[in-house]
Amino acid sequence: MFHIRSGARMSMRWSFWLAGACSIICMYLVLATIGALTENQVVGLPTVAELTLWGLPLSLLIRDVAMALTVGSALVGGVLTPKPDPLLGRVTSLSALVWFLAVAFQSVFTVSEVLAFSLRDSLNATVWWSLLSQTTVGQVMLAQAALLVIVILLGWVVLDRITGVIISAVAVTAAFLPGLTGHSGLIDAHNAASISLGIHVVAMSAWVGGLIAVVIYLLRPGPDPAIVIRRFSTLALISVVILAETGLLNASLRLDGALALISSFYGALLLAKVSILIVLISFGWRMRKLISERAEKESLNRAGIALLAGREILWMGAVLGLSVALTRTAPPGEVQAGDQVVWVALLTLGLFLPFSFFYVLPRGKGTISFLQKYPDVSAIAFLIWLYLFVSFQPSIAVGQSVGGQWFAALGSGITAFLGYQLVASIALNRGWSTAGFAVVGIPVIGWWLERDVPGGLHWSFWILTLGAMLFIVLLLKPLARGGEVVEDKFVEVTT
């Protein structure tokens, strides 16, 4: 018999709330940075209501969270468990209801955004129905709503395996549809992008929602938890492979070469998303391996596993927030000779991507012994390089010229390499002085890079920089103690 302490349940509730807060903060912070929450007023032209600019992304985020929970609960509760789980069936039904309501709000906000109507005018039945019946976006919403009604009704009364499979199939189909309304639409020339994006959304929903459903299952005295964990591990592996394949395909179709990753905000968001996914995949792989070994010895601690899954859910919340922001960000056009590296891309290359590599690689792998012996030198070298990279960038701007492309590629590589040395120095040496150099120096370099921005720096620039500093100082310290050891203690058997 396994006993799940009330403290574990409380910790998981906090994990869910923190994941939701993290996704909302990430989404709005990115949207504010690109100016998607405000609109310039032009005399004689209507403007989108501010409430719409804030409300539409939130409805999309709620839709994506409810979508993931619906798909994951349907698959875990109706397919992966030894027998259909009634509680997960009810979770499927309730989350599908939230998904349905989010789509309804999304349709109203979409009318307001497309036609620049107020929310009251957007509720006009004739205008609203015209959007739903005569546009691709509206037709997809209608199809989604029809499928969700089936999931809402059937999910509440899961009777057998066949019912569970039917609900799962309908939920997966409904999750596939939003991918058809992305940047590509349903234009013939972009069928590959539309279909791959739909599959990408399904894979993400199965992975994220499935993990939450497994946690719900583990926090109750359900039968055969080891079987459920092993089956979900297989589903998670398949989802991750599909996620990586479709993500690469979508990126290649929307970006005009690798330089767009560092010369556009869209590319910077992709880099940030990839960084988090690397951490998620590594963390998931380590934990599934550890859990499988424990399961064979019949020494599973459900509470410990659930708490570790809560960590993973927090990272997933950030990914979902970035994903919604990415859908609201226009893909970059062709790289021009005057394009320069954007600050967010530099921050991602120098901190987030190196952090993900440090998390994946064995501790100390790929570091320079001299810089680890004198860790403050790694921070100084990183700051000097950033200054040089920013200073010489205008004279050798990113663009179509061979020199510009080589400069951007070489500069990006050096930034990532020196960033890795800085991250490793902070984590392995636990040097507050090294972190202090970064905390003080990186914002100054960022200010220098963005000093010519028309209208001055956006307030979100400073929040992004502060967030990056807290990121490297707070999150790297636990890694210095050895992540695998800490994780292993979480799943020790409870007597």
Buried (B, 14 or more C-beta within 10 A) or exposed (E): EBEBEEEBBEBBEEBBEBBBEBBBBBBBBBBBBBEBBEBEEEEEEEEBBEEBBBBBBBBBBBBBBBBBBBBBBBBBBBBBBEBBBEBBBBBBBBBBBBBBBBBEBBBBBBBBBBBBBBBEBBEEEEBBBBBBEEBEBBBBBBBBBEBBBBBBEBBBEBEEEEBBBBBBBBBBBBBBBBBBBBBBBEEEEBEEBBBBBBBBBBBBBBBBBBBBBBBBBBBBEBEEBBEBBBBBBEBBBEBBEBBBBBBEBBBEBBBBBBBBBBBBBBBBBBBBBBBBBBBBBBBBBBBBEBBEEBBEEEEBBBBBBBBBBBBBBBBBBBBBBBBBBBBBBEBBEEBEEEBBBBBBBBBBBBBBBBBBBBBBBEBEEEBBEEBBEBBBBBBBBBBEBBBEBBEEBEEBBBBEEEEBBEBBBEBBEBBBBBBBBBBBBBBBBBBEEBBBBBBEBBBEBBBBBBEEEEEEBBEBBEBBBEBBBEBBBEBBEEBBEEBEEEBBEBBEEBE
